[in-house]
């Protein structure tokens, strides 16, 4: 719908606005921690299955071509970097 609402308790298959950039940690207690960082202002989180999780920084919001279009040119390209860091616990 393009409406912004406060996050509800999961599970999620949703896009979240992150105006300060993506900085997400996923922890498997006593095993691993995954940190996902990006200057992207959007992230899709999926955790509807017990055995699966997805954290995916996005270059724009859902339906962004209609709600928040951005002109990309050779002088003003769309560039996005994401850092994935694993830590053993």
C-alpha positions as MATLAB code, in Angstrom:
seq = 'XXXXXXXXXXXXXXXXXXXXXXXXXXXXXXXXXXXXXXXXXXXXXXXXXXXXXXXXXXXXXXXXXXXXXXXXXXXXXXXXXXXXXXXXX';
ca = [
       0.000    0.000    0.000;
       2.971    2.314    0.486;
       1.744    3.205    3.974;
       4.281    3.337    6.790;
       3.266    1.647   10.012;
       5.073    0.789   13.229;
       6.699   -2.670   13.106;
       4.532   -5.402   14.528;
       5.855   -8.555   16.219;
       7.184  -11.093   13.693;
       7.386  -13.348   11.894;
       8.095  -10.999    8.982;
       8.136  -10.903    5.232;
       8.364   -7.124    5.108;
      10.410   -4.128    4.051;
      11.579   -1.725    6.745;
      12.734    1.859    6.291;
      16.111    2.449    7.928;
      16.877    6.177    7.520;
      20.254    5.824    9.282;
      21.263    2.811    7.189;
      21.040   -0.921    7.781;
      22.820   -2.300   10.860;
      21.344   -5.706   11.693;
      22.665   -8.564   13.837;
      21.428  -12.135   13.640;
      22.589  -14.354   16.485;
      22.646  -18.104   16.822;
      23.324  -18.322   20.584;
      26.679  -19.831   21.543;
      27.490  -20.402   17.844;
      27.575  -17.493   15.381;
      26.639  -13.880   14.903;
      26.071  -12.288   11.502;
      26.237   -8.497   11.162;
      24.790   -6.904    8.011;
      25.645   -3.233    7.393;
      24.764   -0.964    4.497;
      24.129    2.720    3.852;
      20.923    1.559    2.151;
      17.790    3.022    3.722;
      15.660   -0.070    3.072;
      15.877   -3.693    4.188;
      13.664   -6.720    3.591;
      13.464   -9.171    6.496;
      12.009  -12.654    6.079;
      11.738  -15.102    8.972;
       8.442  -16.887    8.400;
      10.087  -20.329    8.342;
      11.823  -21.733   11.425;
      14.775  -22.971    9.376;
      15.269  -19.838    7.237;
      16.052  -16.165    7.650;
      16.758  -13.417    5.136;
      18.072   -9.887    5.682;
      18.374   -8.129    2.345;
      19.333   -4.447    1.988;
      17.403   -2.850   -0.872;
      18.129    0.121   -3.123;
      14.595    1.445   -2.652;
      11.196    0.775   -1.138;
       8.642   -1.686   -2.509;
       6.835   -0.138   -5.457;
       9.562    2.518   -5.468;
       9.229    3.159   -9.194;
       5.786    4.579   -8.439;
       6.248    6.038   -4.942;
       9.895    7.217   -4.788;
      11.421    7.216   -8.282;
      15.106    8.035   -8.626;
      16.800    9.020  -11.846;
      20.006    7.034  -12.361;
      22.561    8.416  -14.812;
      26.250    7.857  -15.628;
      26.986   10.998  -13.620;
      24.728    9.963  -10.710;
      24.803    6.141  -10.639;
      22.988    3.971   -8.133;
      25.657    2.289   -6.036;
      25.125    0.199   -2.950;
      27.573   -1.647   -0.736;
      26.750   -4.200    1.932;
      29.174   -5.671    4.473;
      28.505   -9.129    5.902;
      30.603  -10.030    8.984;
      30.599  -13.394   10.755;
      31.729  -13.809   14.369;
      32.137  -17.115   16.220;
      30.634  -16.995   19.694;
];
